[in-house]
Amino acid sequence: MDFFTDDSEPDEQARIAATPLADRMRPRTLDEFAGQDKIVGPNTPLRGAIENDQVGSLIFWGPPGSGKTTLAQLIARSTRGQFVRFSAVVAGIKEVKQVISKAASYFKLSGRRTYVFIDEIHRFNKAQQDAFLPYVEKGDTILIGATTENPSFEVNSALLSRVQVYALQRLSQQDIRTLIERALSDQERGLGNMDLAVDNAGLDFIAAAADGDARRGLTLLEAAAAFVGRGKPVTLEILRQVHQKGTPLYDKSGEEHYNLISALHKTIRGGDPDGSLYWLARMLDGGEDPMYIIRRLVRFASEDIGLADPYALTLTLNARDAYHFLGSPEGELAIAQAVIYMACAPKSNASYTAFTGAQTDAAEMGSLPVPLGLRNAPTSLMKALDYGKDYRYAHDFPDAITDQEYLPQELKGREYYQPKDVGRESRLREYLRKYKEHRKKLIK
């Protein structure tokens, strides 16, 4: 037999078997679609629009494996439309426009609309996105964009105003488990003919390892099934052996970067050391630069702890030095110590608020002149102009407190710093109380 001249077509079963399980198990109906009930569940606006064939142009925004591509395909299938898929990573805008230009003719001939699906639509720059504007308004072509990035930042505002944006959520572990159980029992598209046994512990492991990504969970199941073979149990130990830890959902230049640092900052501010350590671990596990985290902690020490515990700033700078000295992973413990300390430290934003107020006045009040008494007078001319006149040298007065006015006349009486009665700031609060009382007596 000449293997190189055999033109026979592979049978349907062989073709299906060669297709990855995640693709084979794509839902065929909206009722099979898992995890996005708020968007396409019964009695939702989008579900109604699909059922009535009144879908307009859309953008699906969500993490990998949340069903963006599948949902677009289901919409086209449910409305008997033509589905054309492009990836903004490999396709040019010229190719997309050629297909869209033919959609009008297709609509006239068949009465069916064309759904142009653009995966990673944020990869097109905003000038390229402008090319879609004339077409999304006609109605014979429906644009469906998919993106893992926040459309508010990555999609042209003119295009955003012409589409409906739906935010898809990462799938829950229960959603993933439902899909895995469906794949294990489905004899047509899934692994039902392999007679595999996966216990609850194994199902839970797959659901957790998937990290919200249906594709990742089904791929792990398929790899484990290929490893054990037909009729064999897929145990927790085997799953752990087969599983290769995937890359966490983290993009140091994307929205998740800011979401995680925001979670860390707000959890430390809220005083929870356990939650703070978790978000720190998530960032480090995702490959974040530890020095970026330390810079944010230094900022936190000044902004949210301030003078309630000045040692917090010292500790974060010590963590920086320790990390420089030890590197990863040993130096990360110093960062963790700083995080724990700051979560438990007394909190005060009085310094931050005071400085913000002073900055506002400095920006809005213009170049107010320095009071004469506070000006330096190194020359005779300056002295003749009363520079330095009536300056009170604080050390010549009891408690080093005078009735000198230290603000411009226009800001006289302004009080920026309002210390809180927490931590070491309590001492500053008491000092200011005595300071103000003493000044009142002197001014009288």
C-alpha positions in Angstrom: 0.0 0.0 0.0 1.3 3.4 -1.0 0.7 5.7 2.0 1.6 8.8 0.1 -0.9 8.3 -2.7 -4.0 7.3 -0.7 -6.6 10.0 -1.3 -9.3 8.6 0.8 -11.0 11.0 3.2 -10.8 10.2 6.9 -14.1 9.1 8.4 -16.1 11.4 10.5 -15.3 9.6 13.8 -11.5 9.9 13.1 -12.0 13.6 12.3 -13.9 14.2 15.5 -11.3 12.3 17.5 -8.5 14.4 16.1 -10.3 17.6 17.2 -9.3 18.8 20.7 -11.9 18.0 23.4 -12.4 21.6 24.2 -13.5 22.4 20.6 -15.7 19.2 20.4 -17.5 20.1 23.6 -18.5 23.7 22.6 -22.1 24.2 23.4 -24.5 23.7 20.5 -27.4 25.7 22.1 -27.8 28.6 24.5 -29.2 26.2 27.0 -25.9 24.3 27.0 -23.9 27.5 27.5 -22.5 27.6 31.0 -21.7 30.3 33.4 -23.1 33.5 32.0 -26.8 33.4 33.1 -26.8 37.1 33.8 -26.1 37.8 30.1 -27.9 35.0 28.2 -30.0 33.3 30.8 -33.8 33.1 30.5 -35.5 36.5 30.3 -32.3 38.5 29.8 -32.3 41.3 27.1 -29.6 39.6 25.0 -31.4 36.3 25.1 -34.5 38.0 23.9 -32.7 39.8 21.2 -31.2 36.5 20.0 -34.5 34.7 20.0 -36.2 37.5 18.1 -33.2 37.9 15.6 -32.7 41.5 16.7 -29.0 41.3 17.8 -27.0 44.4 17.2 -23.2 44.8 17.1 -21.6 43.7 20.4 -18.3 43.5 22.3 -17.7 40.6 24.7 -15.2 41.5 27.4 -14.0 38.7 29.6 -11.1 36.5 30.7 -9.8 33.6 28.6 -12.1 30.6 28.5 -15.2 32.5 29.6 -17.1 31.7 26.4 -16.7 34.8 24.2 -16.1 32.9 20.9 -18.6 30.2 21.7 -21.3 32.8 22.5 -20.7 34.6 19.2 -21.0 31.3 17.3 -24.2 30.5 19.1 -25.7 33.8 18.2 -25.0 33.3 14.5 -26.3 29.7 14.6 -29.5 30.7 16.5 -30.3 33.4 14.0 -29.2 31.4 11.0 -26.6 33.9 10.1 -23.2 33.6 8.4 -20.3 33.5 10.8 -16.9 34.8 9.8 -14.1 34.7 12.3 -11.0 36.9 12.3 -8.2 37.4 14.8 -6.8 40.9 15.1 -3.4 39.3 15.9 -3.0 37.8 12.4 -5.6 39.4 10.1 -5.4 42.9 8.6 -8.1 45.4 8.5 -8.1 45.2 4.7 -9.2 41.5 4.9 -12.0 42.3 7.3 -13.3 45.1 5.1 -13.4 42.8 2.1 -15.6 40.4 3.9 -17.8 43.1 5.3 -18.3 44.6 1.9 -19.7 41.3 0.6 -22.1 41.0 3.5 -24.6 43.4 1.9 -24.9 41.2 -1.2 -25.2 38.1 0.9 -28.0 39.8 2.9 -29.9 40.7 -0.4 -29.6 37.2 -1.8 -30.4 35.2 1.4 -32.0 37.6 3.8 -29.5 36.5 6.4 -27.0 38.7 8.1 -23.2 38.2 8.4 -21.7 38.0 11.9 -18.1 39.2 11.7 -16.3 38.0 14.8 -13.1 39.9 15.7 -11.0 38.1 18.3 -8.7 40.4 20.3 -10.3 43.4 18.8 -8.2 45.6 21.0 -5.1 44.7 18.9 -6.5 46.9 16.1 -5.4 50.5 16.8 -8.1 53.1 17.2 -7.6 54.4 13.6 -8.2 50.9 12.3 -11.2 50.5 14.5 -12.7 53.6 12.8 -13.0 51.4 9.6 -15.9 49.5 11.3 -18.1 52.6 11.9 -19.9 52.8 8.5 -20.7 49.1 8.6 -22.1 48.6 12.1 -24.8 51.1 11.4 -26.2 49.4 8.2 -27.7 46.3 9.9 -26.7 43.7 7.3 -23.4 43.1 9.1 -23.1 42.5 12.8 -19.8 43.1 14.4 -18.9 41.0 17.4 -15.7 41.9 19.1 -14.0 39.9 21.8 -11.3 41.3 24.2 -9.7 40.4 27.4 -8.8 44.1 28.0 -11.1 46.8 29.3 -12.9 48.3 26.3 -13.1 51.6 28.0 -9.3 52.0 27.5 -8.7 49.9 24.4 -11.7 50.5 22.0 -12.4 53.7 20.1 -15.0 55.7 21.9 -16.9 56.3 18.6 -17.1 52.5 18.1 -18.1 51.9 21.7 -21.0 54.3 21.3 -22.4 52.1 18.5 -22.1 48.7 20.2 -23.4 47.0 23.3 -20.7 45.8 25.7 -21.2 42.7 27.8 -18.8 41.7 30.5 -18.4 38.0 30.8 -17.2 36.6 34.1 -14.7 33.9 34.8 -16.4 30.6 35.2 -17.0 29.3 38.7 -15.6 25.9 39.8 -19.1 24.6 39.7 -19.5 25.7 36.1 -16.2 24.0 35.2 -17.3 20.8 37.0 -20.6 20.8 35.1 -18.7 20.9 31.8 -16.2 18.2 32.9 -19.1 15.9 33.9 -20.8 16.6 30.6 -17.6 15.7 28.6 -17.2 12.4 30.6 -20.7 11.3 29.8 -21.1 12.5 26.2 -20.5 9.5 23.9 -20.9 11.5 20.7 -18.4 14.4 21.2 -16.9 13.7 24.6 -15.1 10.9 26.4 -18.2 8.8 27.2 -17.0 5.8 25.2 -13.8 5.6 27.3 -15.6 4.6 30.4 -13.5 6.8 32.7 -14.0 7.1 36.4 -13.2 10.4 38.1 -14.1 10.8 41.7 -15.2 14.0 43.5 -11.7 14.8 44.6 -10.5 14.6 41.0 -13.4 16.7 39.6 -12.7 19.3 42.3 -9.0 19.4 41.3 -9.8 19.9 37.6 -12.3 22.6 38.4 -9.7 24.4 40.6 -6.8 23.9 38.2 -8.9 25.4 35.3 -8.8 28.8 37.1 -12.0 29.9 35.5 -11.0 28.8 32.0 -13.3 26.0 30.5 -10.7 25.2 27.8 -8.0 24.7 30.4 -10.1 22.3 32.4 -11.2 20.2 29.4 -7.6 20.1 28.1 -6.4 18.7 31.5 -9.2 16.1 31.4 -8.2 15.1 27.9 -4.5 14.8 28.8 -5.3 12.6 31.8 -7.6 10.4 29.8 -5.0 9.8 27.1 -2.5 9.0 29.9 -4.6 6.4 31.7 -6.4 4.9 28.7 -9.9 3.4 28.3 -11.7 2.0 31.3 -9.1 3.2 33.9 -9.7 5.5 36.9 -8.5 9.0 36.7 -7.3 9.6 40.2 -6.3 12.7 42.0 -2.6 11.6 42.0 -2.7 11.1 38.2 -4.3 14.5 37.7 -1.6 16.1 39.7 1.0 14.2 37.8 -0.4 15.3 34.4 -1.2 18.8 35.4 1.4 21.4 34.5 0.8 24.6 36.4 -0.6 27.1 34.0 0.3 30.8 33.8 -1.9 32.7 36.2 -4.3 35.3 34.8 -2.0 38.3 35.1 -0.8 40.8 32.6 1.7 43.3 34.0 0.6 45.9 31.5 -3.1 45.2 31.6 -6.1 45.8 33.8 -5.5 42.8 36.0 -2.2 44.3 37.1 -4.1 47.3 38.4 -6.9 45.2 39.9 -4.5 43.2 42.0 -2.4 46.1 43.3 -5.7 47.9 44.1 -6.8 44.8 46.0 -3.5 44.7 47.9 -3.6 48.4 48.8 -7.2 48.4 49.9 -6.8 45.2 52.0 -3.8 46.6 53.9 -5.8 49.8 54.4 -8.6 47.6 55.8 -6.3 46.1 58.3 -6.5 42.4 57.2 -3.1 40.8 57.2 -4.4 37.5 55.8 -6.1 39.0 52.8 -3.1 41.3 52.2 -0.7 38.3 52.1 -3.0 36.5 49.6 -3.0 39.5 47.2 0.8 39.8 47.6 1.2 36.1 46.8 -1.0 36.5 43.8 1.1 39.3 42.4 4.4 37.5 43.0 3.0 34.3 41.6 1.9 36.1 38.4 5.4 37.4 37.8 5.1 40.9 39.1 8.3 42.8 39.7 8.8 42.8 43.5 10.3 46.3 43.3 7.1 47.6 41.9 5.2 46.1 44.9 7.7 47.7 47.3 7.3 51.1 45.6 3.6 50.9 46.2 4.1 49.8 49.8 6.4 52.9 50.4 3.6 55.0 49.0 1.1 53.3 51.3 3.2 53.8 54.3 3.1 57.6 53.7 -0.5 57.8 52.5 -2.4 55.5 54.8 -0.3 55.1 57.9 1.7 58.3 57.9 2.6 59.7 61.3 0.4 57.3 63.2 3.4 55.0 62.9 6.4 56.5 61.1 8.3 53.2 61.5 6.1 51.7 58.7 8.0 53.8 56.1 11.3 52.7 57.6 10.3 49.1 57.4 9.2 49.3 53.8 12.6 50.9 52.9 14.3 48.1 54.8 12.3 45.6 52.8 13.6 47.2 49.7 17.2 46.8 50.9 16.7 43.3 52.0 15.2 42.3 48.7 18.1 43.9 46.8 20.5 42.0 49.0 18.8 38.5 48.9 16.8 38.6 45.7 13.9 36.1 45.0 12.6 34.1 46.7 14.3 34.7 50.0 13.9 38.5 49.8 10.2 38.2 49.3 9.8 37.3 53.0 10.9 40.9 53.9 8.1 42.2 51.7 5.6 39.9 53.4 6.8 41.2 56.8 6.2 44.8 55.7 2.8 43.9 54.4 1.8 42.2 57.7 3.1 45.1 59.8 1.3 47.7 57.8 -2.0 45.8 57.8 -1.8 45.7 61.6 -0.5 49.3 62.1 -2.7 52.2 63.1 -3.9 54.1 60.0 -4.0 57.8 59.4 -4.3 59.7 56.1 -3.9 63.1 57.9 -0.5 63.8 56.3 -1.8 62.8 52.9 -4.9 65.0 53.3 -2.9 67.9 54.7 -0.4 67.9 51.8 -3.2 67.5 49.2 -4.9 70.6 50.7 -1.7 72.6 50.6 -1.0 71.5 47.0 -4.5 72.6 46.0 -4.0 76.1 47.5 -0.5 76.4 45.9 -2.0 75.6 42.5 -5.1 77.6 42.7 -4.1 80.7 44.7 -1.2 81.7 42.4 2.2 83.0 43.5 1.3 84.6 46.9 4.1 86.7 48.2 6.2 85.4 51.1 5.5 87.6 54.2 8.2 90.1 54.8 9.1 88.7 58.2 9.9 85.3 56.6 12.1 86.7 53.9 15.9 86.4 54.0 17.8 89.8 54.0 21.4 89.2 53.0 21.8 92.7 51.4 21.3 96.2 52.7 18.7 96.9 49.9 16.6 94.0 51.1 16.8 95.2 54.7 15.8 98.7 53.5 12.7 97.0 51.9 11.9 95.5 55.3 12.9 92.0 54.3 13.1 90.0 57.6 11.5 92.8 59.6 9.6 91.7 62.7 10.8 88.1 62.4 10.4 86.3 65.8 13.3 83.9 66.5 11.5 80.9 68.0 14.3 80.0 70.3 14.0 83.3 72.1 10.5 82.4 73.3 9.2 80.0 75.9 8.4 76.6 74.4 9.8 78.0 71.1 6.3 79.2 70.1 5.7 82.8 68.9 2.8 84.7 67.4 4.5 84.9 64.0 2.2 84.4 61.0 3.7 81.8 58.8 1.2 81.8 55.9 0.5 84.5 53.3 -2.1 87.0 54.4 -4.7 85.4 52.0 -4.3 82.1 53.7 -4.2 83.3 57.3 -5.8 80.8 59.7 -5.7 77.9 57.2 -5.3 74.5 58.9 -4.2 71.7 56.6 -3.0 69.1 59.1 -5.7 67.5 61.3 -3.9 64.7 63.2 -6.0 61.7 64.2 -6.0 60.3 67.8 -4.3 57.1 66.8 -0.8 55.7 67.3 2.1 58.1 67.6 0.0 60.7 65.9 -1.8 61.2 69.2 1.3 63.0 70.5 1.2 65.4 67.5 -2.4 66.0 68.1 -1.7 66.9 71.7 1.2 69.2 70.7 -1.0 71.0 68.2 -3.7 71.5 70.8 -1.2 73.2 73.1 0.4 75.1 70.3 -2.8 76.7 69.2 -3.9 77.5 72.7 -0.5 79.2 73.4 -0.6 81.2 70.2 -4.0 82.5 71.1 -2.7 83.9 74.3 0.3 85.5 72.6 -1.8 87.1 69.9 -4.2 88.6 72.5 
